[in-house]
Amino acid sequence: MLAVAVEKKNAERAKIMLREKGVLLQGYGAKNDEKHVYFPVAKHVILPFPHSYKQKTFPKKPLGAQSLKAQGLSSFDIVGDIAVLEDRGGGDVKKAAAVLLKTNPRIKTVLLKTGGRTGEFRVQQVKWLAGARRTKTTHRESGCAFEVDLAKAYFSPRLSNERLRVLSKVKNGETVLVPFAGVGPYAILIAKNKKCRVIAIEKNKDAVAFMRRNAAANRVAVEIVQGDAGIILPRYKADRIIMPLPHGAFDFLDAALKAAKDGCVIHYYSIGERNNPFEKPLREIMQACERRKRRFRILEKKVLLSYSAGRERVVIDFLVRNIIGVIRR
Ligand SMILES: C[S@@+](CC[C@H](N)C(=O)[O-])C[C@H]1O[C@@H](n2cnc3c(N)ncnc32)[C@H](O)[C@@H]1O
């Protein structure tokens, strides 16, 4: 089978582009080696980053996922023992839920997304479809367990690799601030694996209650503060600040810069246009640093996930310095 190989950092973008060009073969899983991800494709196409072609065999996807596709249901997430279906094609959702329950013994409940993540707390709108009637579950990821009620607090299993990437940057001894902490996936993962002071800030009371329980269940010490990150951030001085609020983190950049020590690293999540995904977040970083008279240096830029047609979820890691001078990018 014809396969296109791309570097891991470009895999998500490649998948979206191959799908858009209509050449990605359905029903097969992608393959990885240390540096590359391989996608099965119908023909050669040109991508705007390094890629090459070779012949490979690909594993068939499990029956559940394939038959969901056949019914017009494009994707689903699994959080703990709950599957959350997305209906983009007007398929038979009840039938799809039954297929999921039957083919995946791990799944006990199937929910349907009934809208986007709404409001300040970014909670997913869902309705029950099949299986046990509940929205609460415990999700296991990277050696941690996170209890969450999907109807009351944000949680996305799609960011697990990104959380591991951030963890790999954290050094023992750092003070790490996590505003927009949700039920604690970044804060608890870091507290469990590094000797750090970890402070998690979250406004949603329900998410805070789960985060407290999750910290206890994972036997980690996280300082959990309930309230508005804009007010609470400047009370601390941090070596690292993780800002997982892609829709609105720019409103909190000044507060984060007040909390940033000289040499602090900020992980800044945002949403950018597909044709130039970093332009908007870079501008926001530059403007905030100019306002706060801080120097910055970009350490890493990454496209994480497709957000919607034409838009991508991205992260930019940048280092903050005290003295204003030449702004390096
Ligand atoms: C996109 S979610 C990310 C949650 C978590 N970090 C994760 O990855 O699962 C953003 C979180 O920020 C919280 N939030 C929104 N505005 C806030 C504010 N002003 N101060 C503190 N938390 C806020 C929401 O309640 C939500 O839990």
The ligand as a MOL file (V3000), in Angstrom:
LIG
                    3D

  0  0  0     0  0            999 V3000
M  V30 BEGIN CTAB
M  V30 COUNTS 27 29 0 0 0
M  V30 BEGIN ATOM
M  V30 1 C -9.9340 24.2920 27.9840 0
M  V30 2 S -10.2520 23.9380 29.6670 0 CHG=1
M  V30 3 C -8.7170 23.1640 30.1360 0
M  V30 4 C -8.8090 22.3610 31.4020 0
M  V30 5 C -7.5770 21.4990 31.7120 0
M  V30 6 N -6.3630 22.2520 31.7420 0
M  V30 7 C -7.4680 20.3400 30.7580 0
M  V30 8 O -6.6000 20.3350 29.8830 0
M  V30 9 O -8.2820 19.4130 30.8840 0 CHG=-1
M  V30 10 C -10.1400 25.5310 30.3830 0
M  V30 11 C -10.4710 25.5940 31.8650 0
M  V30 12 O -10.2900 26.9460 32.3130 0
M  V30 13 C -11.3010 27.2530 33.2530 0
M  V30 14 N -11.4200 28.7260 33.2850 0
M  V30 15 C -12.0480 29.5220 32.3800 0
M  V30 16 N -11.9020 30.8170 32.7290 0
M  V30 17 C -11.1600 30.8520 33.8580 0
M  V30 18 C -10.6490 31.8930 34.6930 0
M  V30 19 N -10.8970 33.1810 34.4220 0
M  V30 20 N -9.8950 31.5600 35.7480 0
M  V30 21 C -9.6350 30.2470 36.0460 0
M  V30 22 N -10.0970 29.2110 35.3030 0
M  V30 23 C -10.8470 29.4990 34.2320 0
M  V30 24 C -12.5250 26.5110 32.7430 0
M  V30 25 O -13.4500 26.2840 33.7530 0
M  V30 26 C -11.8900 25.2140 32.2230 0
M  V30 27 O -11.8560 24.2270 33.2240 0
M  V30 END ATOM
M  V30 BEGIN BOND
M  V30 1 1 1 2
M  V30 2 1 2 3
M  V30 3 1 2 10
M  V30 4 1 3 4
M  V30 5 1 4 5
M  V30 6 1 5 6
M  V30 7 1 5 7
M  V30 8 2 7 8
M  V30 9 1 7 9
M  V30 10 1 10 11
M  V30 11 1 11 12
M  V30 12 1 11 26
M  V30 13 1 12 13
M  V30 14 1 13 14
M  V30 15 1 13 24
M  V30 16 1 14 15
M  V30 17 1 14 23
M  V30 18 2 15 16
M  V30 19 1 16 17
M  V30 20 1 17 18
M  V30 21 2 17 23
M  V30 22 1 18 19
M  V30 23 2 18 20
M  V30 24 1 20 21
M  V30 25 2 21 22
M  V30 26 1 22 23
M  V30 27 1 24 25
M  V30 28 1 24 26
M  V30 29 1 26 27
M  V30 END BOND
M  V30 END CTAB
M  END
